[in-house]
Amino acid sequence: MKLHFISIGGNVMHQLAIALSRKGYQISGSDDEIVDPARSNLQKEGLLPSQLGWNPELITNELDGIILGMHAREDNPELIKATQLGLPIYSFPEYIYHESLQKKRIVIGGSHGKTTTTAMIMHLLQQQQMKFDYLVGAAIKGFPTAVQLTEAPLIVCEGDEYPASAILKKPKFHFLHPHIAVITGIAWDHINVFPTFEIYLEQFIIFIHKIEKGGILIYNQTDTTLEELVKKSHRSDITYLPYALPKYEVEDGITKIEIEEKKGNLSVFGEHNLLNLQAARLVGKQLGISTDEFLQSMETFTGAAKRLELLSAGKNTRVYRDFAHAPSKVIATLQAVRQQFPDHNLIAVLELHTFSSLNQKFLHEYKASLDAADQPVVFYTHHALQHKKLPPLDPSIVKAEFGNERLTILHDQNSLMQWLAQQDYQHSILLLMSSGTFDGANMLTFAQTITSQ
């Protein structure tokens, strides 16, 4: 197979290119910008383009197909030539499906929790020494890449709602056609793509109807929006498996759970993670994994990168970072930390970084989302607004929409780091929530500094 990647430098695109190259396929690619870690990864595998930019001469009839990334636009010269030649053009998820036609496909969707649930399933299968392929959107301990494609009989995919490519505006998870599907919950997000909640809900209805005949839908019945949607989307040719919270208790900072009269300790915590755990358990059950085997495997699961990830810990100070950015994720993360450490001072810093979070029309969705924090902070930069082509955001409006008079609002890295340096971290938890980088601040070094005092 000879395949060409248009926009090979993408976070997951370059990993798919590497996976297929290792499988023996002939891979070429191009991009107008490639940065680390993609650059180093491609160079190590001998797949780094010799020069940046688009080169239509690379597109010939000898190619078996084109894989098109989101970064490429509709007027891309390579895409235009591929279309003229009539070459097969695949979006990323379309090609994943193409490669997994003979596999049992497990796809995890949902507005929140899908990365962690996918990671839990991957960890479970690895611990049980089962052969499987995977696609996941974050770094997972024990897995060197985000994509693996072999001759394994299973594939586990994180399926998100973002468009598949520049010419295919439908969500990625519509193209994966699962035999076992999971929906972790629904909360409106990505308003730049889905301008109304009704349009957003429709994507999950379509996802349910994409499940293979005779398949299984595992879903979070504690989410009332999802529960109602499942009722409306009922299919007689698939099996529905709802899940809820297991029995649990928190003792000396350790979460202990009980499932089917079997007990186990966890390294992760928070009710949202316990729900994710239940979804992973039901997936494992469909694959013949017992409750004992499941609990034993999950004792060593420490989470996905930036999902309540412990950056540093001291005698009575801990620093966590989390990918939380949408309102439902912020609330769930704060509740988890508050429940796990009820007697600690909770300092929570939320960066507004996405289009939705920086959009004044969406801000009301964050009302009361930071109320569980003793010292709540909202951070956003003016250049982030400019990059998203959004107008300036008045701090007084932000405070009013969050509905929290205790809220501190900061706008640049210097003021953020100065504020953080002035706080007392004795018997405290610092929680950093963002899908960005806090304007490039070195939070790991800061975390290590305050926990060593």
Wavefront OBJ file of the C-alpha trace (Angstrom):
o trace
v 0.000 0.000 0.000
v 1.241 3.472 -0.928
v -0.413 6.245 1.067
v 0.161 10.002 1.174
v -0.693 12.137 4.201
v -1.792 15.697 3.530
v -1.038 17.491 6.823
v 1.183 14.758 8.244
v 2.320 16.935 11.147
v -0.944 16.678 13.081
v -0.847 15.263 16.586
v -2.636 12.033 15.705
v -2.025 12.136 11.937
v 1.727 11.681 12.304
v 1.185 8.785 14.697
v -1.114 7.067 12.209
v 1.571 7.560 9.537
v 4.152 5.923 11.830
v 1.792 3.045 12.712
v 1.127 2.267 9.046
v 4.809 2.567 8.150
v 5.639 0.034 10.847
v 2.960 -2.191 9.365
v 4.907 -2.210 6.097
v 3.048 0.428 4.100
v 4.908 2.989 1.937
v 4.164 6.381 3.479
v 4.796 9.899 2.215
v 3.507 13.170 3.567
v 3.557 16.943 3.554
v 2.664 19.897 5.740
v 3.307 23.643 5.922
v 4.274 23.410 9.605
v 5.616 20.516 11.682
v 6.618 21.051 15.303
v 7.751 18.745 18.083
v 6.966 16.129 19.117
v 5.654 15.321 15.623
v 8.831 16.569 13.927
v 11.174 14.437 16.027
v 8.900 11.389 15.836
v 8.640 11.565 12.037
v 12.382 12.165 11.657
v 13.191 9.140 13.812
v 10.996 6.947 11.588
v 12.371 8.388 8.320
v 9.021 9.989 7.472
v 9.812 13.704 7.903
v 9.158 15.594 4.628
v 12.358 16.970 3.060
v 10.827 20.432 2.961
v 7.805 22.247 4.323
v 4.905 23.205 2.093
v 2.545 21.544 -0.338
v 3.902 19.723 -3.387
v 1.335 18.510 -5.958
v 4.097 16.528 -7.715
v 3.908 14.021 -4.847
v 0.336 13.173 -5.893
v 0.407 10.504 -8.604
v -1.673 7.607 -9.863
v 0.724 5.231 -8.103
v -0.825 6.130 -4.750
v -3.450 3.804 -3.274
v -4.989 6.596 -1.252
v -4.776 9.988 0.430
v -5.295 10.562 4.161
v -6.447 14.113 4.772
v -5.865 15.923 8.053
v -7.921 18.721 9.609
v -5.142 21.278 9.076
v -5.480 21.047 5.278
v -7.983 23.403 3.663
v -10.307 22.740 0.747
v -8.085 24.736 -1.631
v -4.988 22.684 -0.782
v -3.132 22.097 -4.089
v -2.349 18.464 -3.245
v -5.989 17.799 -2.400
v -7.114 19.433 -5.651
v -4.774 17.226 -7.678
v -5.805 14.079 -5.803
v -9.433 14.899 -6.579
v -8.630 15.462 -10.249
v -6.875 12.082 -10.423
v -9.799 10.368 -8.738
v -7.688 8.952 -5.920
v -9.442 7.556 -2.838
v -9.426 10.291 -0.163
v -9.906 9.294 3.471
v -10.378 11.366 6.574
v -8.469 10.082 9.603
v -11.419 8.159 11.130
v -12.475 6.791 7.747
v -9.078 5.204 7.348
v -9.088 3.808 10.869
v -12.399 2.122 9.986
v -10.943 0.901 6.674
v -8.060 -0.742 8.555
v -10.342 -2.323 11.152
v -13.056 -3.898 8.998
v -12.144 -7.376 10.281
v -11.782 -6.302 13.930
v -14.252 -5.946 16.778
v -14.522 -2.178 17.170
v -14.975 -0.557 20.599
v -15.667 3.177 20.399
v -15.935 5.528 23.372
v -17.853 8.769 22.840
v -19.133 11.494 25.147
v -18.617 15.146 26.003
v -16.346 14.279 28.914
v -14.499 11.241 30.219
v -13.906 9.525 26.892
v -10.101 9.778 27.034
v -9.938 8.373 30.567
v -12.454 5.618 29.790
v -10.497 4.662 26.664
v -7.286 4.635 28.708
v -8.910 2.437 31.373
v -9.989 -0.099 28.757
v -6.533 -0.091 27.170
v -4.879 -0.623 30.554
v -7.326 -3.418 31.377
v -6.680 -5.275 28.113
v -2.935 -4.840 28.481
v -3.019 -6.206 32.039
v -5.050 -9.181 30.810
v -2.521 -9.758 28.020
v -5.116 -9.428 25.274
v -4.014 -8.396 21.783
v -5.633 -5.162 20.590
v -5.113 -2.024 18.551
v -6.049 1.442 19.696
v -6.592 5.128 18.999
v -6.513 7.569 21.923
v -6.168 11.331 22.231
v -3.677 11.596 25.106
v -0.453 10.112 26.408
v -1.166 6.897 28.333
v 1.383 5.280 30.639
v 2.533 1.995 29.161
v 1.656 2.969 25.573
v 4.420 4.719 23.591
v 2.117 5.950 20.821
v -1.440 7.258 20.447
v -2.196 4.900 17.541
v -1.463 1.218 17.021
v -2.538 -0.838 14.009
v -1.548 -4.493 13.760
v -3.335 -7.755 12.994
v -4.998 -7.779 16.452
v -8.674 -8.848 16.552
v -9.804 -5.828 18.642
v -9.492 -2.070 18.319
v -10.328 0.464 21.038
v -11.012 3.982 19.766
v -11.664 7.287 21.456
v -14.322 8.865 19.255
v -14.778 12.628 19.396
v -17.345 14.995 17.972
v -15.033 17.280 15.981
v -15.258 17.263 12.151
v -13.322 14.523 10.381
v -11.589 16.759 7.816
v -11.807 20.028 5.907
v -14.014 18.447 3.253
v -15.901 16.130 5.604
v -17.624 18.198 8.274
v -19.258 15.273 10.060
v -17.948 14.220 13.513
v -15.147 11.660 13.641
v -17.117 9.152 15.702
v -19.747 8.836 12.981
v -17.264 6.903 10.820
v -16.090 4.196 13.228
v -19.214 1.963 13.301
v -18.694 0.243 16.677
v -19.708 -3.217 17.756
v -19.445 -1.987 21.358
v -20.186 1.705 21.905
v -19.858 3.766 25.070
v -21.373 7.190 25.761
v -20.020 8.710 28.972
v -22.260 11.767 29.138
v -23.499 14.770 27.183
v -22.860 18.443 27.894
v -22.890 21.119 25.188
v -19.437 22.074 23.938
v -17.689 23.260 20.747
v -20.152 26.037 19.958
v -17.989 27.077 16.995
v -18.916 23.725 15.416
v -22.333 23.086 16.996
v -24.042 26.466 17.478
v -27.071 25.036 19.333
v -27.499 22.307 21.918
v -30.039 20.580 19.657
v -27.477 20.273 16.850
v -24.950 18.896 19.334
v -27.432 16.294 20.640
v -28.192 15.178 17.102
v -24.580 14.027 16.686
v -25.003 11.478 19.479
v -28.306 10.262 18.050
v -26.503 9.610 14.759
v -23.684 7.859 16.649
v -26.183 5.469 18.254
v -27.604 4.656 14.837
v -24.089 3.921 13.536
v -23.663 1.011 15.972
v -23.451 -2.274 14.079
v -26.583 -4.427 14.087
v -26.442 -6.776 17.065
v -24.069 -4.411 18.834
v -24.032 -3.035 22.380
v -24.486 0.478 23.777
v -23.019 1.083 27.236
v -24.176 4.409 28.636
v -24.160 6.551 31.785
v -27.707 6.443 33.127
v -26.938 9.094 35.790
v -26.779 11.688 32.998
v -30.436 12.730 32.574
v -29.819 14.300 29.157
v -28.213 11.104 27.903
v -30.878 8.911 29.491
v -33.594 10.846 27.655
v -31.670 10.754 24.380
v -31.213 6.980 24.628
v -34.967 6.526 25.126
v -35.705 8.614 22.029
v -33.095 6.787 19.950
v -34.120 3.271 20.927
v -33.140 0.476 18.552
v -34.539 -3.032 18.840
v -31.489 -4.587 17.165
v -28.858 -3.582 19.763
v -28.414 -4.262 23.491
v -28.478 -1.430 26.023
v -26.304 -1.630 29.142
v -26.710 1.322 31.541
v -24.271 2.011 34.368
v -24.156 4.132 37.519
v -21.817 4.736 40.448
v -20.441 1.686 42.267
v -20.325 1.467 46.061
v -17.252 3.303 47.319
v -15.640 5.110 50.218
v -12.665 7.425 50.640
v -10.295 6.507 53.458
v -7.029 8.414 54.106
v -7.090 9.804 50.578
v -7.590 6.362 48.969
v -10.750 5.476 47.061
v -12.026 1.961 47.790
v -14.762 0.427 45.644
v -17.047 -2.588 45.785
v -18.500 -4.274 42.695
v -20.532 -7.486 42.859
v -19.314 -8.003 46.451
v -15.693 -7.786 45.256
v -13.494 -5.026 46.680
v -10.515 -3.082 45.343
v -8.439 0.064 45.851
v -7.890 2.705 43.178
v -5.082 5.108 42.321
v -7.541 7.512 40.627
v -10.401 9.282 42.368
v -13.590 11.277 41.828
v -17.131 10.202 41.009
v -16.619 11.034 37.332
v -13.735 8.538 37.263
v -15.827 5.947 39.094
v -18.430 6.291 36.356
v -15.697 5.939 33.719
v -14.539 2.836 35.579
v -18.009 1.299 35.382
v -18.081 1.835 31.615
v -14.682 0.160 31.292
v -15.874 -2.729 33.476
v -18.882 -3.391 31.238
v -16.667 -3.330 28.146
v -14.336 -5.805 29.831
v -17.273 -8.017 30.764
v -18.298 -8.253 27.096
v -14.774 -9.463 26.354
v -14.875 -12.180 29.026
v -12.966 -10.375 31.796
v -14.219 -11.220 35.302
v -14.870 -8.714 38.097
v -11.876 -10.032 40.057
v -9.623 -9.632 37.034
v -11.011 -6.162 36.398
v -10.455 -4.885 39.946
v -6.962 -6.325 40.100
v -6.075 -4.637 36.799
v -7.525 -1.249 37.745
v -5.581 -0.989 41.006
v -2.538 -0.030 38.917
v -4.297 2.445 36.600
v -2.934 5.937 37.301
v -4.830 7.929 34.682
v -4.196 9.624 31.341
v -1.944 12.633 30.902
v -3.537 15.879 32.126
v -6.550 14.043 33.565
v -6.292 14.813 37.296
v -2.587 14.227 36.842
v -0.486 14.658 39.966
v 2.309 17.075 39.038
v 3.975 17.091 42.436
v 3.257 16.231 46.068
v 4.757 17.322 49.364
v 4.010 16.620 53.003
v 0.700 18.527 52.982
v 0.609 20.108 49.506
v -0.416 18.592 46.181
v -0.559 20.051 42.679
v -2.826 18.528 40.037
v -3.398 19.493 36.435
v -6.446 18.582 34.437
v -7.633 19.021 30.852
v -10.948 20.391 32.175
v -12.148 23.346 30.120
v -15.862 22.823 29.420
v -18.244 23.655 32.316
v -19.237 20.048 33.057
v -15.582 18.986 33.176
v -14.653 21.851 35.503
v -17.464 20.982 37.920
v -16.651 17.256 37.919
v -12.931 17.844 38.494
v -13.489 20.313 41.324
v -16.008 18.035 43.014
v -13.576 15.126 42.796
v -10.728 17.035 44.429
v -12.994 18.540 47.099
v -14.391 15.126 47.988
v -10.979 13.469 48.097
v -9.389 16.233 50.196
v -12.273 17.837 52.134
v -10.080 19.513 54.768
v -7.550 21.098 52.407
v -7.515 24.655 51.096
v -8.455 24.330 47.415
v -6.867 26.810 44.998
v -8.353 26.346 41.517
v -7.023 28.077 38.404
v -9.077 27.760 35.201
v -7.659 28.947 31.887
v -10.207 30.067 29.296
v -8.533 28.887 26.115
v -11.107 27.337 23.759
v -13.388 29.242 21.403
v -16.414 28.315 23.508
v -14.899 29.362 26.836
v -13.726 32.712 25.458
v -17.070 33.469 23.829
v -19.196 35.858 25.901
v -22.384 34.183 24.638
v -21.286 30.865 26.204
v -19.893 32.168 29.510
v -23.186 31.794 31.393
v -22.708 28.013 31.124
v -19.880 28.394 33.693
v -22.146 29.864 36.374
v -21.190 28.474 39.821
v -18.693 26.075 38.231
v -15.844 27.300 40.482
v -17.855 27.635 43.677
v -16.293 24.534 45.252
v -12.877 26.260 45.330
v -11.695 28.296 48.326
v -9.640 30.499 46.024
v -11.017 30.471 42.461
v -9.038 32.041 39.598
v -9.914 32.567 35.932
v -7.003 33.187 33.565
v -7.179 34.263 29.935
v -4.955 36.281 27.622
v -5.745 39.017 25.148
v -3.776 37.290 22.393
v -5.869 34.124 22.885
v -8.965 36.199 22.154
v -7.288 37.721 19.106
v -6.203 34.289 17.865
v -9.807 33.049 18.102
v -10.936 36.290 16.384
v -13.105 37.190 19.364
v -13.647 40.686 20.836
v -12.095 41.740 24.185
v -13.649 40.134 27.262
v -14.453 42.474 30.140
v -13.358 40.989 33.510
v -16.500 42.327 35.175
v -18.633 40.347 32.722
v -16.579 37.198 33.381
v -17.065 37.592 37.136
v -20.793 38.188 36.698
v -21.258 35.153 34.434
v -19.331 32.871 36.824
v -21.494 34.281 39.623
v -18.636 34.255 42.121
v -17.586 37.416 43.949
v -14.457 35.675 45.267
v -13.182 35.179 41.735
v -9.722 36.516 40.827
v -9.202 37.274 37.135
v -5.707 37.401 35.612
v -4.590 38.141 32.038
v -0.906 37.340 31.481
v 1.734 34.857 32.555
v 3.611 37.325 34.784
v 0.555 38.329 36.802
v -0.500 34.675 37.109
v 2.870 33.512 38.405
v 3.132 36.490 40.774
v -0.310 35.727 42.205
v 0.518 32.043 42.604
v 3.839 32.847 44.298
v 2.034 34.952 46.921
v -0.301 32.181 48.117
v 0.090 30.040 51.225
v 0.256 26.375 50.202
v 0.285 24.796 53.632
v -2.346 22.037 53.751
v -3.483 23.027 50.244
v -4.356 21.599 46.843
v -3.462 23.603 43.746
v -5.622 22.536 40.803
v -4.634 23.764 37.329
v -7.357 23.323 34.702
v -6.753 24.053 31.031
v -6.658 22.666 27.505
v -3.851 25.186 26.889
v -0.508 25.986 28.527
v -1.226 28.991 30.780
v 0.588 31.183 28.249
v 3.634 28.917 28.328
v 4.169 29.016 32.103
v 6.408 26.278 33.541
v 3.886 24.808 35.940
v 5.880 21.627 36.623
v 8.815 23.572 38.045
v 6.488 25.779 40.085
v 4.671 22.721 41.425
v 7.926 21.098 42.488
v 9.035 24.328 44.159
v 5.966 24.775 46.357
v 5.716 21.092 47.323
v 9.370 20.955 48.418
v 8.935 23.751 50.980
l 1 2 3 4 5 6 7 8 9 10 11 12 13 14 15 16 17 18 19 20 21 22 23 24 25 26 27 28 29 30 31 32 33 34 35 36 37 38 39 40 41 42 43 44 45 46 47 48 49 50 51 52 53 54 55 56 57 58 59 60 61 62 63 64 65 66 67 68 69 70 71 72 73 74 75 76 77 78 79 80 81 82 83 84 85 86 87 88 89 90 91 92 93 94 95 96 97 98 99 100 101 102 103 104 105 106 107 108 109 110 111 112 113 114 115 116 117 118 119 120 121 122 123 124 125 126 127 128 129 130 131 132 133 134 135 136 137 138 139 140 141 142 143 144 145 146 147 148 149 150 151 152 153 154 155 156 157 158 159 160 161 162 163 164 165 166 167 168 169 170 171 172 173 174 175 176 177 178 179 180 181 182 183 184 185 186 187 188 189 190 191 192 193 194 195 196 197 198 199 200 201 202 203 204 205 206 207 208 209 210 211 212 213 214 215 216 217 218 219 220 221 222 223 224 225 226 227 228 229 230 231 232 233 234 235 236 237 238 239 240 241 242 243 244 245 246 247 248 249 250 251 252 253 254 255 256 257 258 259 260 261 262 263 264 265 266 267 268 269 270 271 272 273 274 275 276 277 278 279 280 281 282 283 284 285 286 287 288 289 290 291 292 293 294 295 296 297 298 299 300 301 302 303 304 305 306 307 308 309 310 311 312 313 314 315 316 317 318 319 320 321 322 323 324 325 326 327 328 329 330 331 332 333 334 335 336 337 338 339 340 341 342 343 344 345 346 347 348 349 350 351 352 353 354 355 356 357 358 359 360 361 362 363 364 365 366 367 368 369 370 371 372 373 374 375 376 377 378 379 380 381 382 383 384 385 386 387 388 389 390 391 392 393 394 395 396 397 398 399 400 401 402 403 404 405 406 407 408 409 410 411 412 413 414 415 416 417 418 419 420 421 422 423 424 425 426 427 428 429 430 431 432 433 434 435 436 437 438 439 440 441 442 443 444 445 446 447 448 449 450 451 452 453
